[in-house]
Amino acid sequence: MRLILFLIVPAFLTLTAQAQHDKPDFKDIEMLKVKFLTDKLNLTIEEQQKFWPIYNDYQREMNSLRDQKFKNLYATKDNPQQNLSTDIQFDYKILNTKKKYLQLFETTISPQKTLALYQSEPEFREFLMRRIGHDRDGGRKFEDKNK
C-alpha cells in the first residue's frame, strides 16, 4: 500500500504542477498588455512615468465595476426588471469612469495617444484571444512571441 502511495502521489503532484504551468499567468498577461500598449502608444519614458499610475487606477476601477455588474446580473432571478435597471446603472458608471479618465489621460499623453489607447484596448483583447486559442491548439507556453 505504501508503495502504491509512493508512486501515485508524486505522479499526481507532477500532473497538477504541469496543469498549472499550462495556464497563462495573470502577471504574464499584464506584462504583455503593458508592452502592447507601450508599443502602440509609442510612449516616451517621461510619458510612461506619468501614464502608468493613472492607467493602473483606471484598470482597477473598471475591473471593479465590471465585477459588480457581472455579480448583479446573476444575483437574483426573481426580479429581472430590477437586475436590468441596475445593469444600466452600471453602464452609466462605466461610462462616467471612462469620461473621468479621458480627462486624466489627456493631461499626461496627447489626445492622439489617448484615442490610440481606447482603440488599442479592444485590439489587445482580440490579440489575447487569438494567443490563448493558439496555445490551446498547439503551443503550451504563454509568452510574448513578438520579442
HELIX and SHEET records of a PDB file:
HELIX    1   1 ARG A    2  ASP A   22  1                                  21    
HELIX    2   2 PHE A   26  LEU A   41  1                                  16    
HELIX    3   3 ILE A   45  LEU A   73  1                                  29    
HELIX    4   4 PRO A   80  THR A  108  1                                  29    
HELIX    5   5 PRO A  111  ASP A  137  1                                  27    
END                                                                             
